[in-house]
Structure formats: C-alpha cells, structure tokens
Amino acid sequence: MLLHIPHSSTDILQDVEVSNLQENLNLLTDWFTDELFFHEAGEPIIFKYSRLCIDVERLPENEPMEKSGQGILYEKDAFGDPIKRKNADFMMKLYHEHHYFLNQRTGWTLAYFPKAFIVDCHSFLDGPTRPDICLGIGQYTPKDMYFDIRDYFSSHGLYIAFNIPYEGSIMPHGFENNSDVKSIMIEVNKKLYLDDKYKKNSDFKNIQNLIEGALDIIYEYEERNIRED
C-alpha cells in the first residue's frame, strides 16, 4: 500500500516569491497529513516542497486547473495574487522526479504482489455542506472496498461524501490501463483535527486512529486479493 502525500510540506524554494506567505500556507497546506495517514503496511511517498512551488498532483496535460492559473506551476496564490518564479525548469524537474519515484514504487510493488494499491492522502477546508470525509473514487477504485470504508467512517458518526468537494484519485503515469493498480483518495475535513490556528487539536490522535482503521480495510482488501491469486 502506497500512501501518496503531496501537499503536507511548508518548505518554499528560494526561487519562489509569494505574498502573504503564511496565510497562503495556512490555506493551501494539507497540514500534518504526513502524520495523520499512517499504517505499518503503508509506504509514504511525500513531496518535500509546498504546492506553492509546484503541485505534483496536477496533470502534465489537459489539467482543468490550468485555466484558473493553478496548474503544475501556480500562477496565482490562494488570494489571486501572482506567484513569481526564477527557475521553472528546475521545478518541473522536481515534478518529474517525484512521479518517477511513484512509478518506480508502483512497479516494484507489482513485482512482489499481485496488486498495487495507492491511497491519495489529503485534507480540505471546511465550508457550507462540506462533509467530514471525502472519498475520491473512480474507475480505479474497487466498489465493494469504498463502500466498506464509507460504512466504517459512518459508523463512527462522520458524514461521508463521494467526490465532494474533490473527485478522483491519482494514478501513476503509464499505469492507467493496468487493472492490477488500484487507487482511492481519502480527504479529511481540517475542522476534525486542527484548531483555528492550524495546529493539532485535542481530537488529532482520535482522527489518526480512525484513518488507520480505514487503511486497515484497504490492507485487508489487498490481503484477500493476494490469497485469491
């Protein structure tokens, strides 16, 4: 099980200039997702720089957010102000290195196991009608498994939505047609584990444990597939 964690870092490259930096980091960072998503059978793949430098979750082609200036290299920050860069080529190099590593680990997993499962790990800001947990699903997500995860979170009193406010889940480049690679996105509402200063609140450990339980479901799904194959 690969835990893809693209937006947890607050590190900014010196070639990137952002106005109101801390306010932008507060809004755009998936705070503590590198801690929130933990499983003993999971391998974390964490991008080491802030998405304000480069967003490794964006597509290299036909990226919908490109229209609003937030493709791979954001032109605008969370407030609509311009982001200045001096070395875009170096940042694109970081993008390709990250995806090369993700692809490498996916291929390595398939070399030893019949299936590779990727969990796209995120958090999101609260808002009107937004759920507690968003499950990003699509053609790569086993139906029985994501319903089990929904039921698990619901049994703990959480409100779950599919593909709201964000949809889909990452699939490594070149594996789009490989039926042995599965993917799901789990997004956690920040109100569940952060206080109003973007620090861990008193429920952080509880939410961490709940997420570990959801990852258990994915791990058990993987184990069943190994036994069946």
N, C-alpha and C positions, 0 to 999 in steps of 0.2 A: 504494500500500500504506500503510494507516494503522496505526501502532503505538500501540495503546491501553495506557497505562501508568498505572494508577490508584493504586498503593499504594507508590510509591517515596519519597514525601516524609516527612520527620520534623517538618515545621512544624506547630505547635499554635496554634490561635487562643486569644486571651487569655480568651475566654468559656467555654473548656472546661477542666475540672479533672479530672485523672486521677491517682490514687495510683500510686506506683511507676512514674513516667512512663518512665524509661529502660528498665526491664525490659519494660514494655509495648511500647515502640518496638522493642526488640530482637526480640521475638517476632512482632509484627504487621506490621512494615515489610518490604516486598519490596526489600531492600537492593540499591542500585546497578542496579536493572533499567532505569533511565533511561540507564545507560551500557552495560549488558550487551546490550540489544537495540538494535542499530544496523545500518542499511543505507542506502546512498547514495540508494536509491529509496524509502525509507520516511519518512513524515511522523509524528514523535512527537506524541502527544496526551497530555500529562502533567498529572495533577491535582496542584495545588500545595500541598495540605494533607494531613496524615496522615489515615488512615482512622479514627483515634480521634475526629476531629472529625466527619467524615461519610464514608460509604463509597459512592462513586459507582458501584460495581459492583453494589450491591443494587437490587432491583426496587422501583418505587414501589407496586406492588400485588402481592398474593399472594407475598410474599417468604418463603421457607421459614425463613430465619434469624431472622425476626421473633419466632418462638416462643421462641427462646433469648436474646432481648434483644439481638440483633446484626443488626438491620435496617439501614436507611439511617443512622439515628442510634443508635449503640450505647448501650444502657442499662447494659451491663456490660463491663468490660475483660477482658483475657486471663486474669485470675485470679478472675473472678466478682465483683469489686468494682464498686460503682456509679460511673458517669461522670456528672458534673454539668455542665449547660449553662445559660447565661443567655439565649441568643438563638437558639433553634432555627429561627425563621423565616429568619434570615439564612443559616444553614447550608443550609436547604432551597433558598434562592435560589442558593447556590453549586452545589448539586447540579444544578438545572435549567439553570444557565448552562453547566456542563460538558457536559451532554447536548445542549444546543442547539448548542454548538460541534462536538461529534462528529457530530451530524446534518448540520450545515452542510457540514462537510468531506466527509462521505459523499456528499451531494448534489452538491457541487462535483466530486468525482471522477467521478461518473456523467455529469456534463455534458460531460466531456472524454474519458472512456474507457468502453468497453462494460461493464466490471465494476469493482466496488469491493471490495477485499479488506481485511478488518480482522484484525489479529493482536493477540490479548489477551495481554499480556506480564506474567508473574508468576513468583514463586519460592515455595517452600514448605519448611517444616522437615522434617528427616529423621525417620524413625521406622521401626519394625519393618515389613518387607515393602514399604516405600515405594520407588518406582522412582527412577531418576536424572532422568528426564524424564517429565512427564505431558503428554499431548496431549489437550486438551479438545475434543471433536468433537460434532457433532450434525447436524441436518438442513441446516444452512447450510455444512457442510464437505465439499468435494469428496473423494470416497473415494480416487480414484487419487492425489491430492496428499498426503493424510495418510499413506497407506501409503508413499509415496516419502520423506516426512520421517522416518517410523519407521525405514525401512531405512537412511537416511542416518545417523541417530544410532546405530543398532545397529552399523553398520559401523565406528564409532569406539569400540566397546566399551562403550556405555552401555545400561543396562536401561530400556526404554520401556514405558509402560502407557497405555492409552486410558481417560480419565475416572476415573483413580485417582491421587491421592486426591480430586481435584476434577473436576467434569464440566462440559461445555458451554462456550460462548464467548459473549461479548457480541454483541448485535445492536442497533443503534441503534433507538430507538423510532420506529415508523412505517414501518420498512423490513422488518418481519418477513415480509411476503408478497412481497417483491421478490426474484426469483430472480437478479438481477444483483448482489446484495450477498452476499458470502461471508465466513465467519469461522472462525477456529481459535484455540484458546488453547494457548500454549506455556508450561509451568511448569517451572522448573529447581529441582532439589533444592539447597538452600543449602549443603549439605556440599561441593558441587562447586567453589564459588568463594569461600566465606567461611571464615575461621578461627573459633576458639571465642570470639573477642571481636567477632564480626560485622564484621570488617574483610576487605578483599580478601586472598585467599590467593595463593600463587605460581602457581596454575592459572587465575587470573581471565582473563588475556588469551587463554589457550587456549580456555576455555569461551566467551568472547566471540566468538572466531573460528568456533567450531562453530555458534553460534547464527546468525551471519551467513551461514554456509553453508546452514542451514535456511531462512533468509529468502530466499536465492538461489533455492531451489526454488519458493517462493511467487511470487517475482518472475517466474521463467521460466514458471510456470503462467499468470500474468497476461498475459505477452507472447504466449503461444500463443493465448490467447483473443482478444486484440486482432487478431492475424493472421487467425484463423479468421472473425472477424466482419467 
